[in-house]
């Protein structure tokens, strides 16, 4: 339908609603080859596990302008916030995540990726091991 509102008389309007076919869209096969579909399904699960609706997760994953790396990065930021300070964790993590992805929010000060934290922990462990062998 082209118009959402139709004037039917003086001060009288009709509003036209269109039901979205969410269940049908969610159940449609994902795009891409088998490997891409598996990666997409896993990414959709990561998003829905954090409160994003299934249809929104599907749309975001299949929207190439968002990029899967951006989506994974924002998930990592959200997980980092939860691990660092649960008090700062958003009340609606799904909504936070959708906005962060769409608006490409920058990470908060002090943010370190999981890889950076693991590298730092290995470096500290190696330094401690070297001190023990020297002593």
C-alpha positions in Angstrom: 0.0 0.0 0.0 1.4 3.4 -1.0 -0.2 5.5 1.7 -0.3 4.8 5.4 -3.2 7.3 6.0 -6.3 7.9 3.9 -8.7 10.8 4.5 -12.3 9.5 4.5 -14.1 12.6 5.6 -13.8 15.9 7.6 -11.5 15.0 10.5 -11.7 11.3 9.8 -8.8 9.2 8.6 -8.1 5.6 8.1 -4.8 4.1 9.1 -3.4 1.2 7.1 -1.2 -1.4 8.8 0.9 -4.0 7.2 1.9 -7.0 9.1 5.6 -8.0 8.9 6.3 -11.6 8.0 8.9 -12.1 10.7 8.5 -15.9 11.1 8.6 -16.5 7.4 11.7 -14.2 7.1 13.5 -15.9 10.0 12.9 -19.4 8.5 14.1 -18.5 5.0 17.5 -20.0 4.1 20.5 -17.7 4.7 22.4 -16.4 1.7 25.9 -17.7 0.6 27.7 -21.0 0.4 27.6 -23.6 3.2 30.5 -22.1 5.1 29.1 -18.6 4.9 25.7 -19.8 6.1 27.2 -21.6 9.1 29.1 -18.4 10.0 26.0 -16.3 9.6 23.9 -18.8 11.8 26.6 -18.6 14.5 26.7 -14.8 14.4 22.9 -14.6 14.5 22.9 -16.9 17.6 25.5 -14.7 19.3 23.3 -11.6 18.7 20.1 -13.3 19.9 21.9 -14.7 23.0 22.5 -11.0 23.9 18.9 -9.9 23.4 18.7 -8.9 19.7 15.5 -10.2 18.1 15.9 -13.0 15.6 14.6 -10.9 12.6 16.9 -7.9 13.5 19.9 -10.2 13.9 19.1 -11.8 10.5 18.8 -8.4 8.8 22.0 -7.1 10.4 24.1 -10.2 9.5 22.9 -10.1 5.9 23.4 -6.4 5.6 26.8 -6.2 4.0 27.2 -2.5 4.9 27.4 -3.5 8.6 30.1 -6.0 8.1 30.5 -9.1 10.2 33.8 -7.9 11.6 32.0 -4.8 13.0 29.3 -6.9 14.5 31.8 -9.2 16.2 33.7 -6.2 17.4 30.6 -4.7 19.1 29.8 -8.0 20.6 33.3 -8.2 22.1 32.9 -4.6 23.5 29.6 -5.6 25.1 31.2 -8.7 26.6 34.1 -6.7 27.8 31.8 -4.2 29.6 30.0 -7.0 31.3 33.3 -8.7 32.5 34.9 -5.4 33.5 32.0 -3.8 35.4 28.6 -5.5 35.5 27.2 -2.2 36.9 27.9 -0.6 33.6 26.3 -3.4 31.6 23.3 -2.0 29.7 19.9 -2.8 30.9 18.9 -3.7 27.4 22.0 -5.3 25.8 20.2 -6.2 22.6 19.1 -2.6 22.0 22.6 -1.4 23.0 24.2 -3.8 20.5 21.9 -2.9 17.6 22.6 0.9 18.1 26.3 0.3 18.5 26.5 -1.7 15.3 24.3 0.7 13.3 26.0 3.8 14.5 29.5 2.2 14.6 30.1 3.3 18.2 33.8 3.5 19.2 35.0 1.4 22.0 35.2 2.9 25.5 38.5 4.2 27.0 40.6 1.3 28.2 39.0 -1.3 25.9 41.2 -4.2 25.0 40.2 -7.0 22.6 40.2 -10.5 23.8 43.4 -11.2 21.8 45.1 -8.1 23.4 44.1 -9.3 26.9 45.4 -12.8 26.2 48.7 -11.5 24.8 49.1 -9.3 27.9 48.4 -12.3 30.2 50.9 -14.4 28.3 53.6 -11.7 28.5 53.0 -11.3 32.3 53.2 -15.1 32.7 56.4 -15.3 30.7 57.9 -12.4 32.7 57.0 -14.1 36.0 58.4 -17.4 34.8 61.7 -15.7 33.7 62.0 -14.1 37.2 61.5 -17.5 38.9 64.2 -19.1 36.8 66.6 -16.2 37.5 66.1 -16.3 41.2 
